[in-house]
Amino acid sequence: MAINLEDIPELSPNTQALPYLNQLIEEREKLKVKVHLTGGATVIDCGIDTAGSYEAGVLFARICLGGLAEVKLSWGDFGGLYYPAVEVTTDHPLRACMASQYAGWVIKKGNYFAMGSGPARARAGGEELFAKLQYKDSAAAAILCLEGRKLPPAEVVAYVAEKCGCRVQDLYLLIAPTASPVGSVQIAARSVETGLHKMLELGYDLGRIQNGLGIAPLPPPAGDDMTALGRTNDAVLYGATVYYNVRDTDDTLLPLIEQVPSCSSRDYGTAFQELYERYGNFYAIDPLLFSPASVWLHNNTTGRTFRKGGPRPDLLRKSFRIED
């Protein structure tokens, strides 16, 4: 189902993210990040050879969302568990979340591997998703957000620049490991995107979604990336609440709301790391599990609101190792 996102310069994810990128570079000492020139491109280390920070995580998440969403840290009530949280609000859910934030670009070159997300995906446009969105960003800059443990070498820089069709001096790569403060923030900031992707997989017309808001607990950084992967996934699967304004018929939304939350999955109710160890393969886990814990759909056409799911504080306590 084609959505046909128009290439509007004022809504370019790569252009709108630039002010946040510049802030990250200019305030590198305050934000505990490091800036390098690699192969002519700017590489920003947000947690590999430096500590990173929660404030840097907020900027990383805003950049990943193409500058088209607000991200802030707060506190939230997750079924009786009062805990630090990451809130996201966007009036451009498709551009911010699907055309930018979604981690749909696997960067694999030689021995290098990282998951790629952020505005540069809309420059490269090589994913199947962009055939559905009918969208490509024509901005000069290309900003790629990486989740990985190694800084990208020059050959990776050249590869990404080629795929994006940009000059290396117009390419910016941000990287943070999963097990880091920046990693925790930027993954917890994917609540709205996760719900949108689930609805896309269910065949829903995302063009009907007007706005999105989400909140998820901020997972505590773990000592290793595997534990961090479990905690960050659990934060969304068992903690996130999302709210969307849509224009549709109630007859369409009623069956949809039953299928979107994580509780619709056969694997619901088990912490992510346990599931990974059980199956031994990420792709063996039920793909329907990857959804927010609680989903609200408000129909702007009829004024009715539908809700399904809820947080699981018991699983969050277990995953985050909270001891009262």
C-alpha positions, -999 to 999 in steps of 0.1 A, spaced: 0 0 0 17 32 -12 15 62 10 32 89 -12 51 111 12 59 143 -6 95 156 -6 90 189 13 122 208 21 108 223 53 100 187 65 133 171 55 145 148 83 182 155 74 177 193 74 155 194 105 179 173 125 209 195 118 204 220 147 204 191 172 235 176 155 253 210 157 244 212 194 258 178 200 291 188 183 294 223 199 286 210 234 307 178 231 325 183 265 293 190 284 275 161 267 304 137 272 307 128 235 337 128 211 339 141 176 362 126 149 369 131 112 370 97 95 374 94 57 362 130 54 330 125 74 321 136 109 318 107 133 303 114 168 311 88 195 282 88 220 293 60 242 321 38 229 353 55 240 334 81 261 307 79 287 280 98 269 251 112 289 213 113 291 212 147 276 232 134 247 207 106 245 178 130 241 197 148 213 206 115 196 169 105 197 157 138 183 183 135 155 172 99 149 136 112 146 147 137 119 141 167 141 104 162 136 95 151 172 100 163 207 119 140 231 122 146 269 130 127 301 105 126 328 90 102 354 61 79 346 37 55 364 40 21 348 13 1 365 23 12 399 60 13 392 71 50 393 102 52 372 123 75 349 108 77 315 113 89 279 84 108 263 80 113 225 56 136 207 53 140 169 29 157 145 48 141 116 47 104 126 55 89 92 84 112 84 98 111 119 94 75 128 91 55 96 112 75 71 138 84 97 139 66 131 131 30 121 162 8 123 158 -6 88 194 -3 75 218 -31 84 254 -17 79 276 -46 71 309 -39 53 339 -63 58 341 -71 95 320 -41 105 284 -44 116 259 -19 131 222 -12 129 215 20 110 186 43 116 179 80 113 175 106 85 202 92 61 179 63 54 157 87 35 186 97 14 197 62 6 161 49 1 172 13 -5 148 -4 19 115 -19 9 98 4 33 106 34 11 88 18 -19 57 19 3 64 55 15 72 67 -20 97 91 -4 133 102 -8 149 131 10 167 155 -13 187 174 14 224 179 9 233 165 44 230 128 54 228 119 91 230 82 101 225 69 136 243 37 145 238 12 172 270 -7 176 302 -13 196 328 -1 171 335 32 155 329 31 117 362 30 97 368 49 65 356 21 43 322 22 60 321 59 57 327 56 19 301 29 16 274 49 34 282 81 14 279 61 -18 245 46 -8 232 81 2 246 97 -29 262 125 -9 297 140 -5 316 125 25 320 160 40 281 161 41 279 128 59 275 126 97 275 93 116 265 91 153 271 59 172 262 45 206 263 10 220 231 -6 234 247 -7 269 251 30 274 231 60 287 226 72 251 216 37 240 190 35 267 174 68 258 174 64 221 158 29 222 132 39 248 123 68 225 111 43 199 77 37 215 57 56 188 77 41 160 73 5 173 35 9 173 35 24 138 56 -5 124 33 -30 140 3 -14 123 22 -14 90 29 -51 94 -8 -56 100 -16 -39 67 -30 -7 82 -29 25 61 -4 46 81 -14 77 61 -45 79 83 -24 86 114 -22 123 122 -1 125 155 16 102 179 26 104 216 44 78 236 61 71 269 84 43 279 105 36 310 141 45 307 160 12 311 190 13 333 223 8 314 235 -28 317 271 -42 319 269 -59 285 250 -54 253 230 -86 255 215 -77 289 210 -41 276 192 -55 245 168 -74 268 161 -44 290 156 -19 262 132 -43 245 113 -50 277 110 -12 283 88 -10 251 71 -44 251 61 -43 288 63 -6 296 54 16 267 21 34 262 14 50 229 -15 73 217 -24 80 181 -49 104 165 -63 88 134 -90 95 108 -108 63 99 -140 43 106 -147 28 140 -153 -5 123 -117 -5 111 -102 6 144 -121 -19 166 -104 -51 153 -71 -32 148 -67 -23 184 -70 -59 194 -39 -68 173 -15 -39 180 -3 -43 216 24 -68 226 -2 -88 245 -15 -101 212 17 -122 207 21 -159 217 55 -149 233 39 -122 255 46 -125 292 83 -136 291 113 -112 295 130 -106 262 164 -120 272 147 -153 283 130 -155 249 163 -150 231 179 -177 252 150 -200 246 149 -197 208 186 -190 203 177 -168 174 163 -133 173 142 -140 142 125 -171 158 108 -148 183 72 -140 173 74 -108 153 40 -98 166 56 -93 201 75 -62 190 48 -36 200 41 -12 228 25 -26 259 -5 -3 258 -21 13 227 -47 40 224 -63 49 191 -84 81 190 -106 85 160 -107 122 150 -136 114 127 -160 101 153 -145 113 186 -143 78 200 -111 64 217 -101 27 218 -76 12 242 -59 -22 246 -31 -35 268 -12 -22 298 22 -22 314 37 -52 332 55 -38 363 64 -73 374 84 -80 342 100 -45 343 111 -51 379 126 -84 369 143 -71 338 157 -39 354 166 -59 386 148 -35 408 150 -45 445 126 -28 469 
